[in-house]
Amino acid sequence: SLCFLIFYISLKLSLLYN
């Protein structure tokens, strides 16, 4: 779903910026 996609992208971004 779209909510899961947004969650997944935000998680990926947080992993990139840490």
Sequence and secondary structure as in RCSB ss.txt:
>XXXX:A:sequence
SLCFLIFYISLKLSLLYN
>XXXX:A:secstr
 HHHHHHHHHHHHHHHH 
